[in-house]
Amino acid sequence: MYAIIGAGPMGLCSARQLQKHGIPFIGFELNGDVGGLWDIDNPHSTMYDSAHLISSKRTTEFTEFPMDAEVAPYPHHSEMRRYFRDYAKNFDLYKHFRFNTRVLRLERQEQGWKLVSETDGQRREDHFDGVLIANGTLHTPNRPALPGQFDGELLHSADYRSPAIFDGKRVLLVGCGNSACDIAVDAVHRATSVDLSVRRGYYFLPKFILGRPTDTFGGAVKLPRRLKQLVDGLLVRALVGKPSQYGLPDPDYRLYESHPVMNSLVLHHLGHGDIKARPDISRIDGRSVTFSDGRQAEYDLILQATGYKLDYPFIERAELNWPERAGAPQLYLNIFHPEYDDLFMMGMVEASGLGWQGRAEQAELVALYIRQLQSGSPSARSFQQFKRERAGLRLDGGYQYLELERMAYYVHKDSYRTTIAMHTAELRKDLATSSQPMTAQNLA
């Protein structure tokens, strides 16, 4: 019996794959329903009222469960909650989960794991042959210390729900990721003023080109990495211009070396003066903020859109092969522990265009590996050695990703999915037929 922690998108597709491969499991979910952060009524959700899917539905959906045709190209979070509930109903997954249940502790046993959980104040212990951790990466806010004491209201984007909080206030947003830009656009219509403090440059992509979702372009013609960065960069420049033309810093790195911002409305409002760009904060004194360019301004509310930290409070870091100074656990394909064959990190991966189908492919590989290990398959033994040798190796496709904590588990979509597919095909082979074992040379 296996345990799945979490019933968000990753937990659901993990459950689906174990189900398909006949592997018994029990799921544990802190909320009372499926959907994870996409359920805005989940008290642990970091969703906000205006949130929509950043990637388009056709590049994000599960292949075996397409979204309805009438759903917008970039669905509202309420549509996504409905989608995940329909997914769970369609594949009869609800019966496998214990809802309103918090996982308190995972402890390694001589064989398998002891899982301590709590439901309605009642604790229980269960023993599992293995565990799939799928509780997500966007639930523990990163709240960096401010350089001084702010006497106004201080929030994180995780606390944000409705633009009503901005009514009549002088607002400073810190950060320039997708959530920061969404929230800045919300604030424009309610706040007295909106400033955006940006420390480094970002690439901004429009959500539509020629009436089609931007992420549906490309892929038909495969270009070498450097040429693709050049061509796509020139296209972006032609469509939206340089960030510096809107008062923002230009990126000092190439396109795709950090996650781009899918938002052109923030540039619209910057261009109209509704939002004012500010550099990094150097000092705060009361409600007065001094920026790195020496300018000062007064604010009533500072909202830090500074991202999230990986957090698995129910298990020791050492069990995850997670060194103190590493930004993320050092695992093969961001999933497989080099030594353990009974612990899998599900969904600890980010990549432009990976979508939930890419994560379902992760889950299928894990299910196949479990199944083939149980049968003593030669391909499973080969993969066992392979993951031991390659743990922590990033599939970056040759891109020089920025050395940021949030990029520590970022991968190149095509390289990642190709490698997943290679291992999946190997594990699917009939055990009775001979096959070439996987080697690092074969992968290269």
C-alpha positions in Angstrom: 0.0 0.0 0.0 1.3 3.5 -0.9 0.4 6.9 0.5 -0.1 10.1 -1.6 0.1 13.4 0.3 -2.0 16.0 -1.3 -5.1 16.1 -3.6 -4.2 19.0 -5.8 -3.4 18.5 -9.5 -0.2 16.5 -8.8 -1.8 14.4 -6.1 -4.8 13.6 -8.4 -2.7 12.5 -11.4 -0.5 10.5 -9.1 -3.6 8.7 -7.8 -4.8 8.2 -11.3 -1.6 6.6 -12.4 -1.3 4.3 -9.4 -5.0 3.3 -10.1 -4.2 2.5 -13.7 -1.3 0.3 -12.8 -3.2 -1.6 -10.1 -1.1 -0.2 -7.2 -3.2 0.2 -4.0 -2.9 3.6 -2.3 -4.5 6.0 0.2 -4.4 9.8 -0.3 -4.2 12.4 2.4 -5.6 15.9 1.9 -5.6 18.8 4.4 -8.7 20.4 2.8 -12.2 18.9 2.5 -12.1 18.6 -1.3 -9.7 18.1 -4.2 -8.0 20.9 -6.2 -5.3 22.1 -3.8 -4.6 25.9 -4.2 -7.1 26.1 -7.1 -9.9 25.7 -4.5 -10.1 29.3 -3.3 -12.4 28.2 -0.4 -9.6 26.0 0.8 -8.3 27.9 3.9 -4.8 27.0 2.8 -5.2 28.3 -0.7 -3.1 31.2 -2.0 -5.5 32.0 -4.8 -7.0 35.4 -5.3 -10.3 36.5 -6.8 -9.0 37.6 -10.2 -6.6 34.8 -10.8 -6.6 32.9 -14.1 -4.4 30.2 -15.5 -1.2 31.6 -16.8 -0.6 29.0 -19.4 -3.4 28.3 -21.9 -5.8 25.4 -21.3 -4.7 23.2 -24.3 -1.0 23.3 -23.2 -1.9 22.6 -19.6 -4.7 20.1 -19.4 -4.4 16.3 -18.9 -4.4 14.6 -22.3 -6.9 11.9 -21.2 -9.3 14.5 -19.7 -9.5 17.6 -22.0 -11.2 20.8 -20.7 -14.6 21.6 -22.2 -14.6 23.6 -25.5 -16.6 26.4 -23.9 -13.9 27.0 -21.2 -11.9 30.2 -22.0 -8.3 29.8 -23.3 -7.1 31.1 -19.9 -9.6 29.8 -17.4 -10.6 31.5 -14.2 -9.7 29.7 -11.0 -13.3 28.7 -10.5 -13.2 26.8 -13.8 -10.0 25.1 -12.7 -11.6 24.0 -9.4 -14.5 22.5 -11.3 -12.1 20.8 -13.7 -10.2 19.0 -10.9 -13.4 18.0 -9.2 -14.7 16.6 -12.4 -11.4 14.8 -13.0 -11.6 13.1 -9.6 -15.2 12.1 -10.1 -14.6 10.8 -13.6 -11.9 8.5 -12.5 -13.5 7.6 -9.2 -10.6 9.0 -7.1 -12.6 10.5 -4.2 -13.0 7.2 -2.4 -9.2 6.8 -2.1 -8.6 10.0 -0.1 -8.9 10.9 3.5 -10.0 14.6 3.6 -9.6 17.2 6.3 -6.5 15.2 7.3 -3.1 16.7 8.1 0.0 14.6 7.7 2.0 15.3 10.9 5.1 13.1 10.4 6.7 10.6 8.1 9.2 8.3 9.8 11.4 5.8 8.0 11.0 2.2 9.3 13.1 -0.8 8.7 10.8 -1.5 5.8 8.5 1.3 4.5 7.3 4.4 6.3 5.2 5.2 9.3 2.8 8.1 8.5 1.2 9.9 11.4 -1.9 11.9 10.6 -4.6 13.8 12.3 -8.3 14.1 11.3 -10.7 16.1 13.4 -8.3 16.1 16.4 -7.9 12.3 16.2 -4.4 11.0 15.5 -3.6 7.7 13.8 -0.6 5.9 12.5 -0.4 3.9 9.3 2.4 1.9 7.7 3.0 2.2 4.0 5.4 0.5 1.6 6.1 3.8 -0.1 5.1 7.5 -0.2 4.4 10.0 -3.0 4.8 13.5 -1.7 2.5 15.8 -3.8 1.6 18.7 -1.5 2.7 21.4 -3.9 5.4 24.1 -4.0 3.3 27.3 -3.6 2.0 27.2 0.0 4.7 28.6 2.3 5.4 32.3 1.6 8.9 33.7 1.2 8.9 36.8 3.4 12.3 38.5 3.1 13.1 41.0 5.9 12.6 44.6 5.0 15.5 47.1 5.6 13.8 49.0 8.4 10.5 49.2 10.3 7.3 49.8 8.2 4.4 51.3 10.2 1.8 50.7 7.6 0.1 47.4 6.6 2.5 44.7 5.4 1.1 41.7 3.4 2.4 38.9 1.3 0.7 37.9 -2.0 -0.4 34.7 -0.2 -2.6 36.9 2.0 -4.2 38.7 -0.9 -7.8 37.9 -2.0 -9.7 41.0 -3.1 -8.6 44.4 -4.5 -10.9 46.0 -1.9 -7.9 46.0 0.4 -6.4 48.7 -1.8 -9.2 51.2 -1.5 -7.8 54.8 -1.0 -4.3 53.5 -0.2 -0.9 54.3 -1.4 0.4 50.9 -2.4 3.9 49.5 -3.0 4.2 46.0 -4.5 7.5 44.3 -4.2 8.4 41.8 -6.9 7.6 41.4 -10.6 6.5 37.8 -11.1 3.2 36.8 -12.6 1.3 37.3 -9.3 2.9 40.7 -8.6 1.8 41.9 -12.0 -1.7 40.5 -11.7 -2.2 42.2 -8.3 -0.7 45.5 -9.5 -3.3 45.6 -12.3 -6.0 44.8 -9.7 -4.8 47.6 -7.5 -4.8 50.3 -10.2 -8.6 50.4 -10.1 -8.9 50.8 -6.3 -5.7 52.4 -4.9 -4.7 56.1 -4.7 -1.4 55.2 -6.2 0.4 52.0 -7.2 4.2 51.6 -7.3 6.1 48.5 -8.3 9.5 47.8 -6.8 11.6 45.7 -9.2 15.1 44.5 -8.4 16.0 42.8 -11.7 14.8 42.7 -15.3 12.1 40.4 -16.6 10.8 39.4 -20.0 7.1 40.2 -20.6 5.1 38.1 -23.0 1.5 38.9 -24.2 -1.0 36.2 -23.6 -2.3 36.4 -27.2 -0.6 36.7 -30.6 -2.8 37.0 -33.6 -5.8 36.0 -31.5 -4.1 32.8 -30.3 -2.6 32.0 -26.9 1.1 32.8 -27.1 2.2 29.4 -25.8 0.5 27.6 -28.7 3.0 29.1 -31.1 6.4 27.5 -31.7 7.4 23.8 -31.7 6.5 23.2 -35.4 10.1 24.3 -36.4 12.8 23.2 -34.0 15.5 25.8 -33.7 18.9 25.5 -32.0 18.7 26.9 -28.5 20.7 30.1 -29.1 18.9 30.8 -32.4 15.5 30.3 -30.7 16.4 32.7 -27.9 17.5 35.3 -30.5 14.4 34.9 -32.8 11.9 34.7 -29.9 13.6 37.6 -28.2 13.3 39.8 -31.3 9.6 38.8 -31.6 8.9 39.8 -28.1 10.8 43.1 -28.6 8.6 43.8 -31.7 5.4 43.0 -29.8 5.9 44.8 -26.5 9.2 46.7 -26.7 11.9 46.8 -24.1 11.0 46.9 -20.4 13.1 50.0 -20.0 10.7 51.9 -22.3 8.1 51.4 -19.4 10.5 52.4 -16.7 11.6 48.8 -15.7 15.1 47.4 -15.8 16.0 45.4 -18.9 16.9 41.7 -18.3 20.7 41.1 -18.2 20.1 37.5 -19.3 18.7 35.8 -22.4 15.1 34.8 -22.9 14.0 31.6 -21.2 16.9 31.7 -18.6 14.3 32.7 -16.0 10.5 32.3 -16.0 8.9 35.0 -18.2 5.9 37.1 -17.1 2.7 36.4 -19.1 1.2 39.8 -18.7 1.0 42.8 -21.0 -1.6 44.7 -19.0 1.0 45.8 -16.4 3.0 47.3 -19.2 -0.2 49.1 -20.4 -0.7 50.6 -17.0 3.0 51.5 -16.6 2.8 53.2 -20.0 -0.3 55.2 -18.9 1.2 56.2 -15.6 -1.3 54.2 -13.5 1.6 52.2 -12.1 5.0 53.7 -11.3 8.2 51.6 -11.6 10.6 51.8 -8.7 14.0 50.2 -8.1 15.0 48.0 -5.1 14.2 49.2 -1.6 17.3 50.5 0.4 15.6 51.8 3.6 12.2 52.0 5.4 11.4 54.4 8.1 7.8 54.5 9.3 5.8 54.9 6.2 8.6 56.4 4.2 10.5 54.2 1.7 13.8 55.1 0.2 14.8 53.4 -3.0 18.2 52.5 -4.4 18.1 55.6 -6.7 17.8 57.8 -3.6 14.1 58.8 -4.2 11.5 58.5 -1.5 7.8 58.0 -1.3 5.1 57.4 1.4 3.0 54.2 1.5 0.0 52.9 3.5 0.4 49.3 2.3 3.4 47.2 1.2 2.6 43.9 -0.5 5.4 41.5 -1.0 4.9 39.3 -4.1 8.2 37.5 -3.3 7.3 34.0 -4.1 7.2 30.8 -2.0 9.7 28.4 -0.4 9.7 24.6 -0.7 8.4 23.2 2.5 7.9 19.6 3.6 7.4 20.0 7.4 6.4 16.4 8.0 9.7 14.9 7.0 13.4 15.5 7.8 15.4 17.3 5.1 18.0 14.5 5.2 15.4 12.0 4.1 14.9 14.0 0.9 18.6 14.3 0.0 18.3 18.0 0.6 21.6 19.6 1.7 21.3 22.8 3.8 22.6 25.1 1.1 20.8 23.5 -1.8 17.7 25.3 -3.1 15.9 22.0 -3.6 16.2 18.3 -2.8 18.9 16.6 -5.0 16.8 14.0 -6.9 16.9 12.4 -10.3 14.3 14.1 -12.5 13.3 16.1 -9.4 11.5 12.9 -8.4 13.7 9.9 -7.5 15.9 9.7 -4.4 19.3 8.2 -5.3 19.1 5.5 -2.6 15.4 5.0 -1.6 13.0 3.2 -3.9 10.0 4.0 -1.7 9.9 7.8 -1.6 9.0 10.0 -4.6 8.7 13.8 -4.8 5.8 14.6 -7.1 5.4 17.9 -8.8 8.6 19.6 -7.5 9.3 20.8 -11.0 8.8 24.0 -13.0 9.2 24.6 -16.8 7.7 26.8 -19.3 4.9 24.8 -21.0 5.3 21.6 -18.9 1.6 21.7 -17.9 -0.2 19.1 -15.9 0.3 16.5 -18.7 4.0 16.7 -18.1 3.3 16.1 -14.4 1.0 13.2 -15.3 4.0 11.7 -17.2 6.0 12.0 -14.1 3.4 10.1 -12.2 3.2 7.4 -14.8 6.9 6.8 -14.7 6.8 6.5 -10.9 3.9 4.0 -11.1 5.7 1.9 -13.7 8.8 1.9 -11.6 7.0 0.7 -8.5 5.2 -2.0 -10.5 8.4 -3.2 -12.3 10.4 -3.2 -9.0 7.7 -5.4 -7.5 8.1 -7.9 -10.4 11.9 -7.8 -10.4 12.1 -6.4 -13.9 15.6 -6.0 -15.3 14.6 -2.5 -16.6 13.7 -1.5 -13.1 17.0 -2.6 -11.8 18.7 -0.7 -14.5 16.8 2.4 -13.7 17.6 1.9 -10.0 21.3 2.2 -10.9 20.7 5.1 -13.3 18.9 7.3 -10.8 21.7 6.7 -8.2 24.3 8.0 -10.6 22.4 11.0 -11.9 20.7 12.4 -8.8 20.7 16.2 -8.7 21.7 16.5 -12.4 19.5 19.2 -14.0 18.0 18.7 -17.4 18.4 22.3 -18.5 18.7 21.8 -22.3 21.8 24.0 -22.2 20.0 27.1 -20.9 21.9 29.0 -18.2 19.2 29.4 -15.7 19.5 32.2 -13.1 20.9 31.2 -9.8 17.8 31.9 -7.9 16.1 29.8 -5.2 12.9 29.7 -7.2 14.8 28.4 -10.2 16.4 25.5 -8.2 13.9 23.0 -9.5 13.4 24.5 -13.0 14.0 22.3 -16.0 13.9 22.5 -19.8 10.5 21.2 -20.9 11.6 19.3 -24.0 14.7 17.7 -22.4 12.7 16.7 -19.4 9.7 15.2 -21.2 12.0 13.4 -23.6 13.9 11.8 -20.8 10.7 10.8 -18.9 9.4 9.3 -22.1 12.6 7.3 -22.7 12.5 5.8 -19.2 8.8 5.1 -19.4 9.3 3.2 -22.7 12.1 1.2 -21.2 9.9 0.2 -18.2 7.0 -0.7 -20.3 8.9 -3.3 -22.3 7.8 -6.9 -21.9 9.9 -8.4 -19.2 10.3 -11.5 -21.3 12.1 -9.6 -24.1 15.7 -8.6 -23.9 16.5 -4.9 -23.9 19.5 -2.7 -23.8 20.0 -1.3 -20.3 19.9 2.4 -19.9 23.2 4.1 -19.5 24.4 7.7 -19.2 25.8 7.4 -22.7 22.5 6.4 -24.1 20.8 9.4 -22.5 23.4 11.8 -23.8 
